[in-house]
Amino acid sequence: MIDMIMGLLINCLVIYAFLSIKKFNAQKIKLSIISSITIIVVAIIPGLGYRIDKSSGDYYFGYPVDVIVYHGGMMFSLGSFGLLFNFFFIYWFYKLLSKLAMLMVPLNRG
């Protein structure tokens, strides 16, 4: 359990360091919060982010990369780069969507 907490802490520090490279602006904060919520919500959807390995009985949470593996009892393991990959994958996806939305909205000139 301690290794999982340490892994989460390290992942959070890496995410914070990356996001504060240039500056923290409102869009980065909004996209970070939305990305974090999306990771949690997608991880609990059966068939997409929640899978069961029938041979070993392990439960895998996360999409597109496994973030947490539940082995039974109180045994969890954290895919250390899974959380980082999922966060940045979803973050850049939402950033691309926001840029496309800005291109689609006509400018008011007048």
C-alpha positions as CSV (number, residue, x, y, z in Angstrom):
1,M,0.0,0.0,0.0
2,I,2.9,2.3,0.7
3,D,4.4,1.8,-2.7
4,M,1.0,2.8,-4.3
5,I,0.8,6.0,-2.3
6,M,4.4,6.8,-3.2
7,G,3.7,6.1,-6.9
8,L,0.6,8.4,-6.8
9,L,2.7,11.1,-5.1
10,I,5.4,10.9,-7.7
11,N,2.9,10.9,-10.6
12,C,1.2,14.0,-9.1
13,L,4.5,15.8,-8.8
14,V,5.5,15.0,-12.4
15,I,2.1,16.3,-13.6
16,Y,2.4,19.4,-11.5
17,A,6.0,20.0,-12.8
18,F,4.9,19.6,-16.4
19,L,1.9,21.9,-16.0
20,S,3.9,24.7,-14.4
21,I,6.7,24.8,-17.0
22,K,5.4,28.0,-18.7
23,K,2.7,29.2,-16.4
24,F,-0.5,28.1,-14.7
25,N,-3.4,29.7,-16.5
26,A,-7.1,29.1,-16.1
27,Q,-7.3,26.8,-19.2
28,K,-4.5,24.5,-17.9
29,I,-6.3,24.2,-14.5
30,K,-9.6,23.4,-16.1
31,L,-8.2,20.9,-18.5
32,S,-6.2,19.2,-15.6
33,I,-9.3,18.9,-13.4
34,I,-11.4,17.6,-16.3
35,S,-8.7,15.1,-17.3
36,S,-8.4,13.8,-13.7
37,I,-12.2,13.4,-13.5
38,T,-12.2,11.6,-16.9
39,I,-9.5,9.2,-15.8
40,I,-11.5,8.2,-12.7
41,V,-14.9,7.9,-14.5
42,V,-13.5,5.9,-17.4
43,A,-11.6,3.6,-15.1
44,I,-14.9,2.4,-13.5
45,I,-16.8,1.7,-16.8
46,P,-17.0,-2.1,-17.2
47,G,-15.5,-3.3,-20.5
48,L,-13.7,-0.1,-21.2
49,G,-11.6,0.9,-18.2
50,Y,-12.5,-2.0,-15.9
51,R,-11.4,-5.5,-16.8
52,I,-11.0,-8.8,-15.1
53,D,-8.3,-11.3,-15.9
54,K,-10.0,-14.6,-15.7
55,S,-6.9,-16.7,-15.4
56,S,-5.4,-14.8,-12.4
57,G,-8.5,-13.1,-11.0
58,D,-6.9,-9.7,-11.1
59,Y,-8.9,-6.5,-11.7
60,Y,-7.4,-3.9,-14.0
61,F,-8.6,-0.3,-13.9
62,G,-7.7,2.4,-16.5
63,Y,-8.0,3.2,-20.2
64,P,-6.0,3.3,-22.5
65,V,-3.3,2.2,-20.2
66,D,-3.8,0.3,-16.9
67,V,-3.4,2.5,-13.9
68,I,-4.3,0.3,-10.9
69,V,-4.3,-3.5,-10.6
70,Y,-6.3,-5.1,-7.8
71,H,-4.9,-8.5,-6.9
72,G,-7.4,-9.4,-4.1
73,G,-7.4,-8.8,-0.4
74,M,-5.6,-5.5,0.3
75,M,-3.1,-6.0,-2.6
76,F,-3.0,-3.2,-5.1
77,S,-0.3,-2.2,-7.6
78,L,0.1,1.0,-9.5
79,G,1.2,1.1,-13.1
80,S,3.6,4.0,-12.6
81,F,3.5,5.4,-16.1
82,G,-0.1,4.4,-16.8
83,L,-1.4,7.3,-14.8
84,L,0.9,9.8,-16.4
85,F,0.2,8.5,-19.9
86,N,-3.6,8.5,-19.3
87,F,-3.5,12.0,-17.8
88,F,-1.5,13.6,-20.7
89,F,-3.3,11.6,-23.4
90,I,-6.7,12.9,-22.2
91,Y,-5.3,16.4,-21.4
92,W,-4.0,16.8,-25.0
93,F,-7.2,15.3,-26.4
94,Y,-9.3,18.0,-24.5
95,K,-6.8,20.7,-25.5
96,L,-7.2,19.7,-29.1
97,L,-11.0,19.8,-28.7
98,S,-10.9,23.2,-27.2
99,K,-8.7,24.5,-30.1
100,L,-11.0,23.0,-32.6
101,A,-14.0,24.6,-30.8
102,M,-12.3,28.0,-31.0
103,L,-11.8,27.5,-34.8
104,M,-15.4,26.6,-35.3
105,V,-16.9,29.5,-33.4
106,P,-17.2,32.5,-35.7
107,L,-15.5,35.7,-34.5
108,N,-17.8,38.7,-33.8
109,R,-16.4,41.6,-35.6
110,G,-18.4,44.6,-35.1
